[in-house]
Amino acid sequence: MESILERVQEIAKDVVAPNASAVDQEGRWPESGVRALLDAGLGGLTVPQELGGLGQGSFGVAQVCEILGQACASTAMCFGMHCVGSAVLSAKATPDQRERYLLPIIEGRHLTTLSLSEAGTGSHFYIPNTKLEAVSPDFYRVTGKKTFVTNAAYADSYVISTVAADPDAPTGQFSCIVIRNHAEGLRWGPPWDGLGMRGNSSRALHLDQVMVPRNDLLGEEGDQIWYVFQVVAPYFLMAMSGTYLGIASAALEIARNHLIKRHYSESGSSLAELPVLQHRLGTLWGMLERTRRLAYHAAASFDAGDPDALPAVFTTKAEVAECAVEMVNEVMTLTGGMAYREGSKLHQLLRDARAAHVMAPTTDLLRVWTGRTLLGRPILGA
Ligand SMILES: Cc1cc2nc3c(=O)[nH]c(=O)nc-3n(C[C@H](O)[C@H](O)[C@H](O)COP(=O)(O)OP(=O)(O)OC[C@H]3O[C@@H](n4cnc5c(N)ncnc54)[C@H](O)[C@@H]3O)c2cc1C
């Protein structure tokens, strides 16, 4: 893992950081950073070693996204969504899917991404309305509309959640299927021009009777709930947790530097000499470090197969979201008027951090899921 993190650190410094401000200001998809990561052999980060990948679990994803998130949260999220999509593809890949998807992913020739959210069901992302119909022995027909598809139009494939169209199918029979970017019937909504995470290219995707080969179904029909809790949730939550920990670390570093460098002309003393600011910086460090430790513990427990890992995984992303938003907010105060100046990195961090609470599973839902798990109630029940 050390050598992987060193490679990511180099790319973050040499490619991602220099482009971060343009990605934010122009709402530009972070092509150079994502391509550099794929070219450096990191495309198969979450593909198991026995299938030829780097075999990293959710902990590896969290660490990689944290390094990238310190430089540019959009790049972290775009690459993170590729890693989550790859993990979902790998979980039950057939030999044919290994050949057509995982091999090019490992070789850095294929970018994938996850598309679950829909306008109708919003943050209840585990309830798709997009229909999957078996129309012939070789094809399914997929019809529906997805929203907020990160890496939209830039990915080579989209891992999509669907519900059975057949009226005789068991209620709530969900499935996951891969759709190629050149499939006929894909139509993209307007370009992404969000408040934050402006490089994500998170656009709506219309699926107008898209014919998809049956061998692009992942697992069995109706497997999706298995995917949601065994693969999507842990990998996705750790990709996001890493990204937003990165934002919090970047903000803390800005505060530390400001306190050291800011000197007053009348006394020559620096802000670093003021006990009240030393106290505030120390408190922020404590908040970040305990949140990071929770994330590392949760991811490592999940990867080790601990059956009790889920509440920690759920809580991690909620805690990280709170930590990132509070951290940037506090650093805005600690760094005084400079934070409001044109070109301040804190503008971007503030806007990017705010998305942490609403990217599903949202903070409120995660708190509810944790409570339900502790009470022995079904996670998606009442
Ligand atoms: C920058 C960005 C990138 C994204 N990228 C992707 C992506 O790549 N793939 C993807 O699939 N989706 C993506 N999304 C979508 C995201 O994951 C959420 O689905 C979406 O932001 C939330 O949906 P909504 O706006 O309909 O919220 P709503 O469902 O309207 O929720 C509004 C609020 O109500 C709360 N709420 C709703 N139900 C409950 C409940 N039962 N209990 C407690 N509180 C509840 C929510 O927590 C939330 O705070 C992205 C979103 C953003 C902002």
The ligand as an SDF file (V2000), in Angstrom:
LIG
                    3D

 53 58  0  0  0  0  0  0  0  0999 V2000
  -22.0770   16.8700   -6.0740 C   0  0  0  0  0  0  0  0  0  0  0  0
  -22.9630   15.6800   -6.0710 C   0  0  0  0  0  0  0  0  0  0  0  0
  -22.5300   14.5140   -6.6920 C   0  0  0  0  0  0  0  0  0  0  0  0
  -23.3390   13.3790   -6.7240 C   0  0  0  0  0  0  0  0  0  0  0  0
  -22.8950   12.2530   -7.3610 N   0  0  0  0  0  0  0  0  0  0  0  0
  -23.6960   11.1520   -7.4310 C   0  0  0  0  0  0  0  0  0  0  0  0
  -23.2890    9.9810   -8.1460 C   0  0  0  0  0  0  0  0  0  0  0  0
  -22.1860    9.9170   -8.6990 O   0  0  0  0  0  0  0  0  0  0  0  0
  -24.1210    8.9240   -8.2220 N   0  0  0  0  0  0  0  0  0  0  0  0
  -25.3370    8.9430   -7.6300 C   0  0  0  0  0  0  0  0  0  0  0  0
  -26.0380    7.9440   -7.7190 O   0  0  0  0  0  0  0  0  0  0  0  0
  -25.7780   10.0410   -6.9440 N   0  0  0  0  0  0  0  0  0  0  0  0
  -24.9740   11.1360   -6.8310 C   0  0  0  0  0  0  0  0  0  0  0  0
  -25.4130   12.2660   -6.1720 N   0  0  0  0  0  0  0  0  0  0  0  0
  -26.7690   12.3050   -5.6100 C   0  0  0  0  0  0  0  0  0  0  0  0
  -26.7680   12.1570   -4.1030 C   0  0  0  0  0  0  0  0  0  0  0  0
  -26.1520   10.9490   -3.7450 O   0  0  0  0  0  0  0  0  0  0  0  0
  -28.1880   12.2090   -3.4990 C   0  0  0  0  0  0  0  0  0  0  0  0
  -29.0020   11.2350   -4.0350 O   0  0  0  0  0  0  0  0  0  0  0  0
  -28.8590   13.5000   -3.6600 C   0  0  0  0  0  0  0  0  0  0  0  0
  -27.9830   14.5690   -3.4630 O   0  0  0  0  0  0  0  0  0  0  0  0
  -29.9530   13.5730   -2.5990 C   0  0  0  0  0  0  0  0  0  0  0  0
  -31.1720   13.5480   -3.2310 O   0  0  0  0  0  0  0  0  0  0  0  0
  -32.2730   14.7110   -3.1120 P   0  0  0  0  0  0  0  0  0  0  0  0
  -31.6810   15.9820   -3.5390 O   0  0  0  0  0  0  0  0  0  0  0  0
  -33.4730   14.2330   -3.8290 O   0  0  0  0  0  0  0  0  0  0  0  0
  -32.5510   14.8020   -1.5390 O   0  0  0  0  0  0  0  0  0  0  0  0
  -33.9060   14.4720   -0.7810 P   0  0  0  0  0  0  0  0  0  0  0  0
  -34.2020   13.0080   -0.9130 O   0  0  0  0  0  0  0  0  0  0  0  0
  -34.9440   15.4510   -1.1770 O   0  0  0  0  0  0  0  0  0  0  0  0
  -33.4960   14.7120    0.7580 O   0  0  0  0  0  0  0  0  0  0  0  0
  -33.5330   16.0270    1.3850 C   0  0  0  0  0  0  0  0  0  0  0  0
  -33.1440   15.8820    2.8410 C   0  0  0  0  0  0  0  0  0  0  0  0
  -34.0810   15.0390    3.5190 O   0  0  0  0  0  0  0  0  0  0  0  0
  -33.3970   14.0540    4.2820 C   0  0  0  0  0  0  0  0  0  0  0  0
  -34.1560   12.7780    4.3380 N   0  0  0  0  0  0  0  0  0  0  0  0
  -34.7640   12.1620    3.2870 C   0  0  0  0  0  0  0  0  0  0  0  0
  -35.3140   10.9860    3.7200 N   0  0  0  0  0  0  0  0  0  0  0  0
  -35.0060   10.8640    5.0200 C   0  0  0  0  0  0  0  0  0  0  0  0
  -35.3010    9.8650    5.9990 C   0  0  0  0  0  0  0  0  0  0  0  0
  -35.9990    8.7830    5.7110 N   0  0  0  0  0  0  0  0  0  0  0  0
  -34.8500   10.0830    7.2570 N   0  0  0  0  0  0  0  0  0  0  0  0
  -34.1480   11.2090    7.5730 C   0  0  0  0  0  0  0  0  0  0  0  0
  -33.8560   12.1910    6.6810 N   0  0  0  0  0  0  0  0  0  0  0  0
  -34.2660   12.0100    5.4210 C   0  0  0  0  0  0  0  0  0  0  0  0
  -32.0850   13.8380    3.5480 C   0  0  0  0  0  0  0  0  0  0  0  0
  -31.0980   13.3430    4.4460 O   0  0  0  0  0  0  0  0  0  0  0  0
  -31.7610   15.2320    3.0270 C   0  0  0  0  0  0  0  0  0  0  0  0
  -31.0070   15.9390    3.9890 O   0  0  0  0  0  0  0  0  0  0  0  0
  -24.6090   13.4130   -6.1040 C   0  0  0  0  0  0  0  0  0  0  0  0
  -25.0550   14.5860   -5.4660 C   0  0  0  0  0  0  0  0  0  0  0  0
  -24.2390   15.6980   -5.4410 C   0  0  0  0  0  0  0  0  0  0  0  0
  -24.7340   16.9520   -4.7480 C   0  0  0  0  0  0  0  0  0  0  0  0
  1  2  1  0
  2  3  1  0
  2 52  2  0
  3  4  2  0
  4  5  1  0
  4 50  1  0
  5  6  2  0
  6  7  1  0
  6 13  1  0
  7  8  2  0
  7  9  1  0
  9 10  1  0
 10 11  2  0
 10 12  1  0
 12 13  2  0
 13 14  1  0
 14 15  1  0
 14 50  1  0
 15 16  1  0
 16 17  1  0
 16 18  1  0
 18 19  1  0
 18 20  1  0
 20 21  1  0
 20 22  1  0
 22 23  1  0
 23 24  1  0
 24 25  2  0
 24 26  1  0
 24 27  1  0
 27 28  1  0
 28 29  2  0
 28 30  1  0
 28 31  1  0
 31 32  1  0
 32 33  1  0
 33 34  1  0
 33 48  1  0
 34 35  1  0
 35 36  1  0
 35 46  1  0
 36 37  1  0
 36 45  1  0
 37 38  2  0
 38 39  1  0
 39 40  1  0
 39 45  2  0
 40 41  1  0
 40 42  2  0
 42 43  1  0
 43 44  2  0
 44 45  1  0
 46 47  1  0
 46 48  1  0
 48 49  1  0
 50 51  2  0
 51 52  1  0
 52 53  1  0
M  END
$$$$
